[in-house]
Amino acid sequence: MQQILNYVNGRLVAPISSSYLDNINPAEGKVYSLLPDSDLRDVEVAVKAAEAAFPLWAAMPFEKRAAILLKIADLIDRDLEKLAWAESVDQGKPLKLARAVDIPRASANMRFYATASMHVSSESHLMEGEAINYTTRTPVGVVGCISPWNLPLYLFTWKIAPALAAGCTAVAKPSELTPMTAFLFSKLCIEAGLPAGVLNIVYGLGGKVGQAIVEHPKVSTISFTGGTVTGKTIAATAAPMFKKLSLELGGKNPNIIFADCDFEQAVATSISSSFSNQGEICLCGSRILVERSLYDRFKTEFVKRTRELVVGDPLDEKSKLGALVSEGHMKKVLSYIELAKTEGGKIECGGEQLKLSGRCVDGYFVSPTVITGLNQLCRTNQEEIFGPVVTIMPFDTEEEAIGFANATTYGLSATIWTENLKRAHRVSHQLKSGIIWINCWLLRDLRTPFGGMKQSGVGREGGWEAMKFFTEAKNVCVKI
Ligand code: TXE
């Protein structure tokens, strides 16, 4: 059985404990590889390697750094099929989706940030004939990058690319549920000639490896994407050490549909924004709010198309939804469906575990589920389910829609469907979400800031924001 190895100081090495954890293929419910059960000691060695590599990497000319990162992007493109396959087997998502979205985006992340440092200018301010202030930005040093399981290589590279481009060195940890693409990525880093110690990948459990990275005094900056509860633990650990933190957490995103929308587009995109990646995207619109005059028509059509979605073997090109990431997560999703029933919800379609045949007979599949009849404040509408489960609710006025949309502790994203331009702007300004889509979903220029409001996170990633995050500003004031 294949054994994943840590990537430390430029080499692939076994964990110090020599212990391994099972890596399960969720479509089959079977162990298909092993990953290091690393601990504090592995993190210690990795941080030392990152510290030692930092001066040379930070001082390397931009062009040379960029060339290595671009080479990694080229290698990702070369290995697209292999990486997409690994992403699908690890995570349960349709191979088609990994091939079209996850892996191309991982390559785009590397490519986008590779040359970013070359296009950044520093600021200077003249104090009315008295002094000139100028700002320099230098890399912060060793950073910790901790990523989740839902878009494994996509989110892993989303953190690593700007960190390395800014001149930092990193100790990174992918989710223990989806380690395979990070392992393949480490081999590409070696092939591309990334100097030893610039990127170190330590695999293992969050409470052990992740916590050790966050606690390490030499890791000054943490970029984390994952659950809100974990984010709180990380914030509490990091705060007394005054670490720089970027926390990308959960969402309970509203998808607001006004009666004057382009009906066909609104329904078709809402199907994607509800069920893509089995609903395991923090940006999925899990609360669909529909203007009352359109409610019955929308609900009927949406439920009809949800029933038509093919849930199946992720490697089958016809499958629209694959398996949920783990048995534990599947049970959590199913428990929310039970909760919705006790809260008075009506299951319009789905609502159960699906038993497939053949090699997927023991996989973790849940049918796409639509629930109606719930109020805004019930737990089903307040807590992140992170699966193929959406609720649909009617609203009567624009004000009511805004009130419903803002009525959770989350504030990651929102979508508005209307052909009324004024209303689109008016409503978007009143929504407390970090990103708002009008008549579209999941479109985003990598130059724009990305992140959530309220309990969806702290800090912004993307574009120049990420470069700023991984650097420290210094003001030099010169008397003239
Ligand atoms: O995430 P965790 P989990 C949400 C979603 C999901 C829930 C839990 O609702 O059901 O979070 O998922 C590492 N110190 N999202 O349990 O635990 C962990 O090993 C440092 C939303 O998988 O937050 C993994 O690498 N690190 C989300 C990473 O944190 C720790 C995507 C995320 O794991 C740690 C995923 C600790 N104490 C889940 N404990 C999104 N917003 O996209 C764990 N980790």
Residues whose N, C-alpha, C, O or C-beta is under 5 A from the ligand:
A	BS01	TXE	I146 S147 P148 W149 N150 K173 P174 S175 E176 G204 L205 G206 G207 G210 Q211 T225 G226 G227 T228 T230 T233 E248 L249 G250 C282 E384 I385 F386
